[in-house]
């Protein structure tokens, strides 16, 4: 499992981001029964930068906590069958890892939300990483049924991580 982490706009967090991301990735891939080693690219940035990307890609002119950009198109969430038929699109030719996609996280939003919800920066960061990783596995929350399913998966994974509010 590989997490490539880039800190932009001078943003950092008082936690071991790369190690926590790797742990989240490992637990999500195990929980979703992914048969492959996987990789993600993560940019930790500020509200201004994530706002611009949110505006460009989602048409929402406001900062958000996390954005997810999946590489894989799934028929069903975490349906990893048939990916090898498109190996050139989905697998890193050097490492052989499944390239799940990219995520962008606002360090400012993590701090704000941790304070607002009364939990640690580590918990907020892990929650947003898990949420984004599930998006990279094909989950969404546009419909009520899908939202409930995704929230249930988040709870299971956060429990497995042992990170609570």
KOLMI-633321 format. One record per atom (N, C-alpha, C): residue number from 1; atom name; y, x, z. Coordinates in pm, whole numbers, plus 50000, padded with zeros to 5 digits. Layout:
<recs>
nr=NUM; atom=CA; Y=Y; X=X; Z=Z
...
</recs>
This chain:
<recs>
nr=1; atom=N; Y=49883; X=50085; Z=50000
nr=1; atom=CA; Y=50000; X=50000; Z=50000
nr=1; atom=C; Y=50124; X=50089; Z=50000
nr=2; atom=N; Y=50218; X=50054; Z=49914
nr=2; atom=CA; Y=50337; X=50136; Z=49902
nr=2; atom=C; Y=50462; X=50049; Z=49905
nr=3; atom=N; Y=50556; X=50088; Z=49989
nr=3; atom=CA; Y=50687; X=50024; Z=49993
nr=3; atom=C; Y=50791; X=50129; Z=49959
nr=4; atom=N; Y=50864; X=50104; Z=49854
nr=4; atom=CA; Y=50977; X=50189; Z=49818
nr=4; atom=C; Y=51101; X=50124; Z=49876
nr=5; atom=N; Y=51171; X=50194; Z=49963
nr=5; atom=CA; Y=51286; X=50137; Z=50032
nr=5; atom=C; Y=51411; X=50216; Z=49998
nr=6; atom=N; Y=51514; X=50143; Z=49959
nr=6; atom=CA; Y=51644; X=50205; Z=49929
nr=6; atom=C; Y=51750; X=50137; Z=50014
nr=7; atom=N; Y=51831; X=50217; Z=50078
nr=7; atom=CA; Y=51942; X=50167; Z=50158
nr=7; atom=C; Y=52069; X=50180; Z=50075
nr=8; atom=N; Y=52136; X=50066; Z=50052
nr=8; atom=CA; Y=52260; X=50064; Z=49975
nr=8; atom=C; Y=52378; X=50033; Z=50065
nr=9; atom=N; Y=52495; X=50067; Z=50015
nr=9; atom=CA; Y=52621; X=50031; Z=50081
nr=9; atom=C; Y=52627; X=50077; Z=50226
nr=10; atom=N; Y=52560; X=50188; Z=50256
nr=10; atom=CA; Y=52566; X=50244; Z=50390
nr=10; atom=C; Y=52497; X=50159; Z=50496
nr=11; atom=N; Y=52416; X=50064; Z=50453
nr=11; atom=CA; Y=52352; X=49975; Z=50548
nr=11; atom=C; Y=52222; X=50035; Z=50601
nr=12; atom=N; Y=52203; X=50027; Z=50729
nr=12; atom=CA; Y=52077; X=50067; Z=50791
nr=12; atom=C; Y=52055; X=49974; Z=50910
nr=13; atom=N; Y=51938; X=49980; Z=50963
nr=13; atom=CA; Y=51902; X=49897; Z=51078
nr=13; atom=C; Y=51839; X=49987; Z=51184
nr=14; atom=N; Y=51850; X=49948; Z=51311
nr=14; atom=CA; Y=51799; X=50032; Z=51421
nr=14; atom=C; Y=51648; X=50017; Z=51442
nr=15; atom=N; Y=51574; X=50004; Z=51333
nr=15; atom=CA; Y=51429; X=49988; Z=51339
nr=15; atom=C; Y=51366; X=50074; Z=51229
nr=16; atom=N; Y=51238; X=50105; Z=51240
nr=16; atom=CA; Y=51171; X=50182; Z=51134
nr=16; atom=C; Y=51135; X=50089; Z=51016
nr=17; atom=N; Y=51232; X=50064; Z=50929
nr=17; atom=CA; Y=51218; X=49965; Z=50822
nr=17; atom=C; Y=51096; X=49989; Z=50733
nr=18; atom=N; Y=51080; X=50110; Z=50685
nr=18; atom=CA; Y=50970; X=50140; Z=50592
nr=18; atom=C; Y=50835; X=50113; Z=50657
nr=19; atom=N; Y=50817; X=50159; Z=50779
nr=19; atom=CA; Y=50690; X=50140; Z=50849
nr=19; atom=C; Y=50663; X=49992; Z=50874
nr=20; atom=N; Y=50766; X=49918; Z=50913
nr=20; atom=CA; Y=50750; X=49776; Z=50938
nr=20; atom=C; Y=50719; X=49701; Z=50808
nr=21; atom=N; Y=50784; X=49738; Z=50700
nr=21; atom=CA; Y=50755; X=49677; Z=50570
nr=21; atom=C; Y=50610; X=49704; Z=50528
nr=22; atom=N; Y=50565; X=49826; Z=50547
nr=22; atom=CA; Y=50427; X=49860; Z=50512
nr=22; atom=C; Y=50328; X=49777; Z=50593
nr=23; atom=N; Y=50356; X=49760; Z=50722
nr=23; atom=CA; Y=50269; X=49679; Z=50806
nr=23; atom=C; Y=50270; X=49533; Z=50759
nr=24; atom=N; Y=50388; X=49480; Z=50730
nr=24; atom=CA; Y=50398; X=49342; Z=50681
nr=24; atom=C; Y=50321; X=49326; Z=50550
nr=25; atom=N; Y=50338; X=49422; Z=50459
nr=25; atom=CA; Y=50268; X=49417; Z=50331
nr=25; atom=C; Y=50117; X=49418; Z=50351
nr=26; atom=N; Y=50071; X=49505; Z=50438
nr=26; atom=CA; Y=49928; X=49516; Z=50466
nr=26; atom=C; Y=49873; X=49383; Z=50521
nr=27; atom=N; Y=49942; X=49324; Z=50616
nr=27; atom=CA; Y=49894; X=49201; Z=50678
nr=27; atom=C; Y=49902; X=49083; Z=50581
nr=28; atom=N; Y=50009; X=49075; Z=50502
nr=28; atom=CA; Y=50019; X=48967; Z=50404
nr=28; atom=C; Y=49908; X=48979; Z=50300
nr=29; atom=N; Y=49884; X=49098; Z=50248
nr=29; atom=CA; Y=49781; X=49115; Z=50146
nr=29; atom=C; Y=49642; X=49082; Z=50201
nr=30; atom=N; Y=49619; X=49118; Z=50326
nr=30; atom=CA; Y=49492; X=49084; Z=50390
nr=30; atom=C; Y=49482; X=48933; Z=50410
nr=31; atom=N; Y=49587; X=48870; Z=50460
nr=31; atom=CA; Y=49585; X=48726; Z=50485
nr=31; atom=C; Y=49571; X=48647; Z=50356
nr=32; atom=N; Y=49625; X=48699; Z=50247
nr=32; atom=CA; Y=49618; X=48630; Z=50119
nr=32; atom=C; Y=49497; X=48673; Z=50035
nr=33; atom=N; Y=49410; X=48753; Z=50095
nr=33; atom=CA; Y=49286; X=48798; Z=50031
nr=33; atom=C; Y=49311; X=48866; Z=49897
nr=34; atom=N; Y=49413; X=48949; Z=49893
nr=34; atom=CA; Y=49442; X=49024; Z=49771
nr=34; atom=C; Y=49341; X=49137; Z=49757
nr=35; atom=N; Y=49270; X=49143; Z=49645
nr=35; atom=CA; Y=49167; X=49246; Z=49628
nr=35; atom=C; Y=49223; X=49382; Z=49585
nr=36; atom=N; Y=49354; X=49394; Z=49575
nr=36; atom=CA; Y=49416; X=49517; Z=49526
nr=36; atom=C; Y=49507; X=49580; Z=49630
nr=37; atom=N; Y=49527; X=49710; Z=49616
nr=37; atom=CA; Y=49636; X=49775; Z=49685
nr=37; atom=C; Y=49763; X=49728; Z=49614
nr=38; atom=N; Y=49871; X=49715; Z=49687
nr=38; atom=CA; Y=49993; X=49659; Z=49628
nr=38; atom=C; Y=50113; X=49747; Z=49659
nr=39; atom=N; Y=50220; X=49722; Z=49583
nr=39; atom=CA; Y=50345; X=49792; Z=49608
nr=39; atom=C; Y=50462; X=49695; Z=49590
nr=40; atom=N; Y=50569; X=49723; Z=49663
nr=40; atom=CA; Y=50693; X=49647; Z=49650
nr=40; atom=C; Y=50810; X=49745; Z=49653
nr=41; atom=N; Y=50918; X=49702; Z=49592
nr=41; atom=CA; Y=51042; X=49778; Z=49598
nr=41; atom=C; Y=51142; X=49695; Z=49676
nr=42; atom=N; Y=51208; X=49759; Z=49773
nr=42; atom=CA; Y=51298; X=49688; Z=49864
nr=42; atom=C; Y=51433; X=49757; Z=49867
nr=43; atom=N; Y=51537; X=49676; Z=49854
nr=43; atom=CA; Y=51673; X=49725; Z=49870
nr=43; atom=C; Y=51731; X=49658; Z=49993
nr=44; atom=N; Y=51778; X=49738; Z=50086
nr=44; atom=CA; Y=51846; X=49687; Z=50205
nr=44; atom=C; Y=51994; X=49710; Z=50180
nr=45; atom=N; Y=52070; X=49601; Z=50182
nr=45; atom=CA; Y=52209; X=49608; Z=50138
nr=45; atom=C; Y=52300; X=49529; Z=50230
nr=46; atom=N; Y=52420; X=49503; Z=50185
nr=46; atom=CA; Y=52517; X=49427; Z=50264
nr=46; atom=C; Y=52538; X=49288; Z=50206
nr=47; atom=N; Y=52617; X=49206; Z=50274
nr=47; atom=CA; Y=52641; X=49069; Z=50229
nr=47; atom=C; Y=52711; X=49063; Z=50094
nr=48; atom=N; Y=52806; X=49152; Z=50071
nr=48; atom=CA; Y=52880; X=49149; Z=49944
nr=48; atom=C; Y=52786; X=49173; Z=49825
nr=49; atom=N; Y=52699; X=49269; Z=49837
nr=49; atom=CA; Y=52607; X=49302; Z=49727
nr=49; atom=C; Y=52505; X=49192; Z=49704
nr=50; atom=N; Y=52448; X=49140; Z=49811
nr=50; atom=CA; Y=52347; X=49035; Z=49794
nr=50; atom=C; Y=52411; X=48906; Z=49743
nr=51; atom=N; Y=52536; X=48884; Z=49782
nr=51; atom=CA; Y=52609; X=48767; Z=49731
nr=51; atom=C; Y=52622; X=48776; Z=49579
nr=52; atom=N; Y=52658; X=48892; Z=49529
nr=52; atom=CA; Y=52675; X=48911; Z=49384
nr=52; atom=C; Y=52543; X=48887; Z=49310
nr=53; atom=N; Y=52435; X=48941; Z=49362
nr=53; atom=CA; Y=52304; X=48922; Z=49298
nr=53; atom=C; Y=52262; X=48776; Z=49308
nr=54; atom=N; Y=52288; X=48712; Z=49421
nr=54; atom=CA; Y=52257; X=48571; Z=49438
nr=54; atom=C; Y=52334; X=48486; Z=49335
nr=55; atom=N; Y=52460; X=48522; Z=49313
nr=55; atom=CA; Y=52542; X=48451; Z=49214
nr=55; atom=C; Y=52486; X=48471; Z=49073
nr=56; atom=N; Y=52451; X=48595; Z=49041
nr=56; atom=CA; Y=52401; X=48626; Z=48906
nr=56; atom=C; Y=52269; X=48558; Z=48875
nr=57; atom=N; Y=52176; X=48562; Z=48971
nr=57; atom=CA; Y=52039; X=48517; Z=48943
nr=57; atom=C; Y=52010; X=48373; Z=48984
nr=58; atom=N; Y=52083; X=48321; Z=49082
nr=58; atom=CA; Y=52055; X=48187; Z=49130
nr=58; atom=C; Y=52172; X=48091; Z=49114
nr=59; atom=N; Y=52287; X=48145; Z=49071
nr=59; atom=CA; Y=52404; X=48061; Z=49055
nr=59; atom=C; Y=52464; X=48015; Z=49186
nr=60; atom=N; Y=52433; X=48085; Z=49295
nr=60; atom=CA; Y=52484; X=48051; Z=49428
nr=60; atom=C; Y=52580; X=48161; Z=49470
nr=61; atom=N; Y=52708; X=48127; Z=49482
nr=61; atom=CA; Y=52811; X=48225; Z=49515
nr=61; atom=C; Y=52829; X=48236; Z=49665
nr=62; atom=N; Y=52726; X=48287; Z=49731
nr=62; atom=CA; Y=52727; X=48304; Z=49877
nr=62; atom=C; Y=52623; X=48410; Z=49913
nr=63; atom=N; Y=52648; X=48483; Z=50021
nr=63; atom=CA; Y=52545; X=48578; Z=50065
nr=63; atom=C; Y=52424; X=48502; Z=50118
nr=64; atom=N; Y=52310; X=48564; Z=50105
nr=64; atom=CA; Y=52186; X=48507; Z=50158
nr=64; atom=C; Y=52114; X=48618; Z=50233
nr=65; atom=N; Y=52008; X=48583; Z=50304
nr=65; atom=CA; Y=51938; X=48684; Z=50383
nr=65; atom=C; Y=51842; X=48768; Z=50300
nr=66; atom=N; Y=51771; X=48704; Z=50208
nr=66; atom=CA; Y=51671; X=48777; Z=50130
nr=66; atom=C; Y=51657; X=48713; Z=49992
nr=67; atom=N; Y=51637; X=48797; Z=49892
nr=67; atom=CA; Y=51608; X=48752; Z=49756
nr=67; atom=C; Y=51477; X=48817; Z=49713
nr=68; atom=N; Y=51399; X=48741; Z=49639
nr=68; atom=CA; Y=51268; X=48789; Z=49595
nr=68; atom=C; Y=51258; X=48779; Z=49443
nr=69; atom=N; Y=51205; X=48883; Z=49383
nr=69; atom=CA; Y=51190; X=48889; Z=49238
nr=69; atom=C; Y=51046; X=48926; Z=49204
nr=70; atom=N; Y=50957; X=48826; Z=49193
nr=70; atom=CA; Y=50816; X=48854; Z=49167
nr=70; atom=C; Y=50792; X=48914; Z=49029
nr=71; atom=N; Y=50695; X=49001; Z=49020
nr=71; atom=CA; Y=50651; X=49056; Z=48893
nr=71; atom=C; Y=50544; X=48966; Z=48832
nr=72; atom=N; Y=50459; X=48913; Z=48917
nr=72; atom=CA; Y=50342; X=48836; Z=48873
nr=72; atom=C; Y=50377; X=48688; Z=48862
nr=73; atom=N; Y=50323; X=48624; Z=48757
nr=73; atom=CA; Y=50331; X=48479; Z=48744
nr=73; atom=C; Y=50194; X=48424; Z=48782
nr=74; atom=N; Y=50192; X=48339; Z=48884
nr=74; atom=CA; Y=50067; X=48285; Z=48936
nr=74; atom=C; Y=50050; X=48140; Z=48894
nr=75; atom=N; Y=49925; X=48100; Z=48869
nr=75; atom=CA; Y=49896; X=47958; Z=48848
nr=75; atom=C; Y=49904; X=47885; Z=48981
nr=76; atom=N; Y=49855; X=47949; Z=49084
nr=76; atom=CA; Y=49858; X=47899; Z=49222
nr=76; atom=C; Y=49897; X=48016; Z=49311
nr=77; atom=N; Y=49961; X=47989; Z=49425
nr=77; atom=CA; Y=49997; X=48099; Z=49514
nr=77; atom=C; Y=49876; X=48186; Z=49550
nr=78; atom=N; Y=49896; X=48313; Z=49543
nr=78; atom=CA; Y=49793; X=48413; Z=49578
nr=78; atom=C; Y=49665; X=48401; Z=49497
nr=79; atom=N; Y=49676; X=48349; Z=49375
nr=79; atom=CA; Y=49561; X=48347; Z=49285
nr=79; atom=C; Y=49564; X=48477; Z=49205
nr=80; atom=N; Y=49493; X=48575; Z=49255
nr=80; atom=CA; Y=49494; X=48708; Z=49195
nr=80; atom=C; Y=49391; X=48723; Z=49084
nr=81; atom=N; Y=49317; X=48616; Z=49053
nr=81; atom=CA; Y=49216; X=48624; Z=48947
nr=81; atom=C; Y=49284; X=48637; Z=48811
nr=82; atom=N; Y=49227; X=48714; Z=48726
nr=82; atom=CA; Y=49278; X=48728; Z=48591
nr=82; atom=C; Y=49392; X=48827; Z=48574
nr=83; atom=N; Y=49438; X=48888; Z=48681
nr=83; atom=CA; Y=49550; X=48981; Z=48668
nr=83; atom=C; Y=49513; X=49105; Z=48588
nr=84; atom=N; Y=49387; X=49145; Z=48596
nr=84; atom=CA; Y=49345; X=49266; Z=48525
nr=84; atom=C; Y=49353; X=49249; Z=48374
nr=85; atom=N; Y=49353; X=49123; Z=48328
nr=85; atom=CA; Y=49368; X=49097; Z=48185
nr=85; atom=C; Y=49507; X=49137; Z=48136
nr=86; atom=N; Y=49601; X=49148; Z=48229
nr=86; atom=CA; Y=49738; X=49186; Z=48198
nr=86; atom=C; Y=49775; X=49312; Z=48276
nr=87; atom=N; Y=49682; X=49404; Z=48285
nr=87; atom=CA; Y=49699; X=49524; Z=48367
nr=87; atom=C; Y=49827; X=49599; Z=48333
nr=88; atom=N; Y=49862; X=49605; Z=48206
nr=88; atom=CA; Y=49981; X=49681; Z=48167
nr=88; atom=C; Y=50109; X=49618; Z=48221
nr=89; atom=N; Y=50106; X=49489; Z=48253
nr=89; atom=CA; Y=50223; X=49420; Z=48307
nr=89; atom=C; Y=50229; X=49423; Z=48459
nr=90; atom=N; Y=50114; X=49425; Z=48525
nr=90; atom=CA; Y=50109; X=49401; Z=48668
nr=90; atom=C; Y=50068; X=49520; Z=48753
nr=91; atom=N; Y=50013; X=49625; Z=48693
nr=91; atom=CA; Y=49962; X=49736; Z=48772
nr=91; atom=C; Y=50034; X=49866; Z=48737
nr=92; atom=N; Y=50069; X=49942; Z=48840
nr=92; atom=CA; Y=50134; X=50070; Z=48823
nr=92; atom=C; Y=50034; X=50166; Z=48756
nr=93; atom=N; Y=50068; X=50221; Z=48640
nr=93; atom=CA; Y=49972; X=50307; Z=48570
nr=93; atom=C; Y=49941; X=50436; Z=48646
nr=94; atom=N; Y=50031; X=50479; Z=48733
nr=94; atom=CA; Y=50007; X=50603; Z=48808
nr=94; atom=C; Y=49922; X=50581; Z=48931
nr=95; atom=N; Y=49954; X=50476; Z=49008
nr=95; atom=CA; Y=49882; X=50453; Z=49135
nr=95; atom=C; Y=49771; X=50351; Z=49124
nr=96; atom=N; Y=49777; X=50266; Z=49022
nr=96; atom=CA; Y=49679; X=50157; Z=49009
nr=96; atom=C; Y=49711; X=50038; Z=49098
nr=97; atom=N; Y=49822; X=50045; Z=49171
nr=97; atom=CA; Y=49858; X=49937; Z=49263
nr=97; atom=C; Y=49916; X=49817; Z=49189
nr=98; atom=N; Y=49891; X=49699; Z=49243
nr=98; atom=CA; Y=49951; X=49577; Z=49194
nr=98; atom=C; Y=50100; X=49581; Z=49226
nr=99; atom=N; Y=50184; X=49567; Z=49125
nr=99; atom=CA; Y=50329; X=49568; Z=49147
nr=99; atom=C; Y=50372; X=49424; Z=49175
nr=100; atom=N; Y=50387; X=49392; Z=49303
nr=100; atom=CA; Y=50421; X=49255; Z=49342
nr=100; atom=C; Y=50560; X=49215; Z=49297
nr=101; atom=N; Y=50657; X=49306; Z=49308
nr=101; atom=CA; Y=50793; X=49274; Z=49270
nr=101; atom=C; Y=50892; X=49343; Z=49360
nr=102; atom=N; Y=51013; X=49289; Z=49359
nr=102; atom=CA; Y=51124; X=49348; Z=49432
nr=102; atom=C; Y=51180; X=49249; Z=49532
nr=103; atom=N; Y=51238; X=49302; Z=49638
nr=103; atom=CA; Y=51311; X=49218; Z=49732
nr=103; atom=C; Y=51441; X=49287; Z=49769
nr=104; atom=N; Y=51539; X=49205; Z=49800
nr=104; atom=CA; Y=51669; X=49253; Z=49845
nr=104; atom=C; Y=51697; X=49183; Z=49977
nr=105; atom=N; Y=51730; X=49261; Z=50080
nr=105; atom=CA; Y=51753; X=49207; Z=50213
nr=105; atom=C; Y=51892; X=49250; Z=50260
nr=106; atom=N; Y=51965; X=49157; Z=50318
nr=106; atom=CA; Y=52096; X=49188; Z=50374
nr=106; atom=C; Y=52082; X=49232; Z=50519
nr=107; atom=N; Y=52118; X=49357; Z=50546
nr=107; atom=CA; Y=52115; X=49407; Z=50684
nr=107; atom=C; Y=52214; X=49330; Z=50771
nr=108; atom=N; Y=52326; X=49291; Z=50712
nr=108; atom=CA; Y=52425; X=49213; Z=50788
nr=108; atom=C; Y=52367; X=49079; Z=50830
nr=109; atom=N; Y=52298; X=49011; Z=50738
nr=109; atom=CA; Y=52239; X=48881; Z=50770
nr=109; atom=C; Y=52129; X=48896; Z=50875
nr=110; atom=N; Y=52054; X=49004; Z=50868
nr=110; atom=CA; Y=51949; X=49026; Z=50969
nr=110; atom=C; Y=52012; X=49034; Z=51107
nr=111; atom=N; Y=52119; X=49113; Z=51120
nr=111; atom=CA; Y=52185; X=49124; Z=51249
nr=111; atom=C; Y=52243; X=48989; Z=51293
nr=112; atom=N; Y=52312; X=48920; Z=51203
nr=112; atom=CA; Y=52371; X=48790; Z=51235
nr=112; atom=C; Y=52266; X=48689; Z=51281
nr=113; atom=N; Y=52157; X=48679; Z=51205
nr=113; atom=CA; Y=52055; X=48579; Z=51234
nr=113; atom=C; Y=51974; X=48614; Z=51358
nr=114; atom=N; Y=51950; X=48740; Z=51381
nr=114; atom=CA; Y=51879; X=48780; Z=51504
nr=114; atom=C; Y=51960; X=48736; Z=51625
nr=115; atom=N; Y=52091; X=48760; Z=51619
nr=115; atom=CA; Y=52177; X=48719; Z=51730
nr=115; atom=C; Y=52182; X=48567; Z=51742
nr=116; atom=N; Y=52199; X=48498; Z=51631
nr=116; atom=CA; Y=52209; X=48352; Z=51633
nr=116; atom=C; Y=52081; X=48286; Z=51684
nr=117; atom=N; Y=51964; X=48342; Z=51647
nr=117; atom=CA; Y=51837; X=48283; Z=51688
nr=117; atom=C; Y=51786; X=48339; Z=51821
nr=118; atom=N; Y=51854; X=48439; Z=51874
nr=118; atom=CA; Y=51818; X=48493; Z=52004
nr=118; atom=C; Y=51691; X=48575; Z=52004
nr=119; atom=N; Y=51665; X=48645; Z=51895
nr=119; atom=CA; Y=51550; X=48736; Z=51894
nr=119; atom=C; Y=51592; X=48872; Z=51839
nr=120; atom=N; Y=51497; X=48962; Z=51830
nr=120; atom=CA; Y=51527; X=49100; Z=51794
nr=120; atom=C; Y=51552; X=49117; Z=51644
nr=121; atom=N; Y=51620; X=49226; Z=51612
nr=121; atom=CA; Y=51640; X=49264; Z=51473
nr=121; atom=C; Y=51504; X=49289; Z=51408
nr=122; atom=N; Y=51412; X=49349; Z=51482
nr=122; atom=CA; Y=51278; X=49375; Z=51430
nr=122; atom=C; Y=51209; X=49244; Z=51390
nr=123; atom=N; Y=51218; X=49142; Z=51474
nr=123; atom=CA; Y=51155; X=49013; Z=51446
nr=123; atom=C; Y=51217; X=48950; Z=51322
nr=124; atom=N; Y=51349; X=48952; Z=51311
nr=124; atom=CA; Y=51417; X=48891; Z=51196
nr=124; atom=C; Y=51380; X=48965; Z=51068
nr=125; atom=N; Y=51381; X=49097; Z=51074
nr=125; atom=CA; Y=51345; X=49178; Z=50957
nr=125; atom=C; Y=51201; X=49148; Z=50913
nr=126; atom=N; Y=51108; X=49147; Z=51007
nr=126; atom=CA; Y=50968; X=49120; Z=50974
nr=126; atom=C; Y=50951; X=48980; Z=50915
nr=127; atom=N; Y=51018; X=48882; Z=50974
nr=127; atom=CA; Y=51008; X=48745; Z=50924
nr=127; atom=C; Y=51058; X=48736; Z=50780
nr=128; atom=N; Y=51173; X=48797; Z=50752
nr=128; atom=CA; Y=51227; X=48792; Z=50616
nr=128; atom=C; Y=51139; X=48870; Z=50518
nr=129; atom=N; Y=51081; X=48980; Z=50563
nr=129; atom=CA; Y=50989; X=49055; Z=50478
nr=129; atom=C; Y=50865; X=48971; Z=50445
nr=130; atom=N; Y=50808; X=48906; Z=50546
nr=130; atom=CA; Y=50691; X=48821; Z=50524
nr=130; atom=C; Y=50728; X=48706; Z=50431
nr=131; atom=N; Y=50841; X=48642; Z=50455
nr=131; atom=CA; Y=50887; X=48532; Z=50371
nr=131; atom=C; Y=50897; X=48578; Z=50225
nr=132; atom=N; Y=50961; X=48691; Z=50204
nr=132; atom=CA; Y=50978; X=48742; Z=50069
nr=132; atom=C; Y=50844; X=48782; Z=50007
nr=133; atom=N; Y=50759; X=48846; Z=50083
nr=133; atom=CA; Y=50627; X=48885; Z=50031
nr=133; atom=C; Y=50547; X=48763; Z=49989
nr=134; atom=N; Y=50559; X=48654; Z=50063
nr=134; atom=CA; Y=50490; X=48532; Z=50021
nr=134; atom=C; Y=50549; X=48479; Z=49890
nr=135; atom=N; Y=50680; X=48488; Z=49872
nr=135; atom=CA; Y=50738; X=48453; Z=49742
nr=135; atom=C; Y=50679; X=48543; Z=49633
nr=136; atom=N; Y=50663; X=48672; Z=49662
nr=136; atom=CA; Y=50608; X=48764; Z=49563
nr=136; atom=C; Y=50461; X=48735; Z=49534
nr=137; atom=N; Y=50397; X=48656; Z=49620
nr=137; atom=CA; Y=50259; X=48612; Z=49598
nr=137; atom=C; Y=50253; X=48472; Z=49536
nr=138; atom=N; Y=50368; X=48417; Z=49499
nr=138; atom=CA; Y=50371; X=48290; Z=49428
nr=138; atom=C; Y=50405; X=48168; Z=49509
nr=139; atom=N; Y=50432; X=48183; Z=49637
nr=139; atom=CA; Y=50470; X=48068; Z=49720
nr=139; atom=C; Y=50616; X=48033; Z=49696
nr=140; atom=N; Y=50649; X=47905; Z=49712
nr=140; atom=CA; Y=50788; X=47865; Z=49713
nr=140; atom=C; Y=50805; X=47749; Z=49811
nr=141; atom=N; Y=50928; X=47703; Z=49826
nr=141; atom=CA; Y=50955; X=47596; Z=49921
nr=141; atom=C; Y=51047; X=47491; Z=49859
nr=142; atom=N; Y=51031; X=47471; Z=49729
nr=142; atom=CA; Y=51115; X=47375; Z=49658
nr=142; atom=C; Y=51072; X=47230; Z=49689
nr=143; atom=N; Y=50944; X=47207; Z=49699
nr=143; atom=CA; Y=50890; X=47074; Z=49732
nr=143; atom=C; Y=50842; X=47075; Z=49877
nr=144; atom=N; Y=50847; X=46960; Z=49941
nr=144; atom=CA; Y=50811; X=46949; Z=50083
nr=144; atom=C; Y=50670; X=47002; Z=50111
nr=145; atom=N; Y=50574; X=46965; Z=50029
nr=145; atom=CA; Y=50436; X=47009; Z=50048
nr=145; atom=C; Y=50425; X=47161; Z=50039
nr=146; atom=N; Y=50497; X=47219; Z=49942
nr=146; atom=CA; Y=50497; X=47364; Z=49926
nr=146; atom=C; Y=50566; X=47433; Z=50043
nr=147; atom=N; Y=50675; X=47374; Z=50091
nr=147; atom=CA; Y=50747; X=47429; Z=50205
nr=147; atom=C; Y=50657; X=47434; Z=50329
nr=148; atom=N; Y=50586; X=47325; Z=50353
nr=148; atom=CA; Y=50497; X=47320; Z=50469
nr=148; atom=C; Y=50385; X=47423; Z=50458
nr=149; atom=N; Y=50330; X=47438; Z=50339
nr=149; atom=CA; Y=50224; X=47536; Z=50317
nr=149; atom=C; Y=50275; X=47678; Z=50340
nr=150; atom=N; Y=50395; X=47707; Z=50287
nr=150; atom=CA; Y=50452; X=47840; Z=50303
nr=150; atom=C; Y=50484; X=47868; Z=50450
nr=151; atom=N; Y=50541; X=47771; Z=50519
nr=151; atom=CA; Y=50572; X=47789; Z=50661
nr=151; atom=C; Y=50446; X=47814; Z=50743
nr=152; atom=N; Y=50338; X=47745; Z=50709
nr=152; atom=CA; Y=50211; X=47766; Z=50779
nr=152; atom=C; Y=50161; X=47908; Z=50757
nr=153; atom=N; Y=50170; X=47957; Z=50633
nr=153; atom=CA; Y=50127; X=48094; Z=50604
nr=153; atom=C; Y=50214; X=48194; Z=50681
nr=154; atom=N; Y=50345; X=48169; Z=50688
nr=154; atom=CA; Y=50435; X=48257; Z=50762
nr=154; atom=C; Y=50394; X=48264; Z=50908
nr=155; atom=N; Y=50363; X=48149; Z=50969
nr=155; atom=CA; Y=50323; X=48147; Z=51111
nr=155; atom=C; Y=50195; X=48228; Z=51132
nr=156; atom=N; Y=50098; X=48209; Z=51047
nr=156; atom=CA; Y=49971; X=48282; Z=51058
nr=156; atom=C; Y=49995; X=48432; Z=51051
nr=157; atom=N; Y=50075; X=48474; Z=50956
nr=157; atom=CA; Y=50099; X=48616; Z=50935
nr=157; atom=C; Y=50181; X=48676; Z=51048
nr=158; atom=N; Y=50285; X=48607; Z=51093
nr=158; atom=CA; Y=50363; X=48657; Z=51206
nr=158; atom=C; Y=50276; X=48669; Z=51331
nr=159; atom=N; Y=50185; X=48573; Z=51351
nr=159; atom=CA; Y=50090; X=48583; Z=51463
nr=159; atom=C; Y=50002; X=48706; Z=51449
nr=160; atom=N; Y=49952; X=48731; Z=51329
nr=160; atom=CA; Y=49868; X=48849; Z=51306
nr=160; atom=C; Y=49946; X=48979; Z=51329
nr=161; atom=N; Y=50074; X=48976; Z=51297
nr=161; atom=CA; Y=50159; X=49093; Z=51323
nr=161; atom=C; Y=50190; X=49109; Z=51472
nr=162; atom=N; Y=50176; X=48999; Z=51547
nr=162; atom=CA; Y=50208; X=49003; Z=51690
nr=162; atom=C; Y=50357; X=49013; Z=51716
nr=163; atom=N; Y=50436; X=48958; Z=51623
nr=163; atom=CA; Y=50582; X=48961; Z=51638
nr=163; atom=C; Y=50629; X=48818; Z=51658
nr=164; atom=N; Y=50684; X=48792; Z=51775
nr=164; atom=CA; Y=50721; X=48655; Z=51812
nr=164; atom=C; Y=50869; X=48646; Z=51842
nr=165; atom=N; Y=50918; X=48523; Z=51847
nr=165; atom=CA; Y=51059; X=48498; Z=51881
nr=165; atom=C; Y=51087; X=48536; Z=52024
</recs>
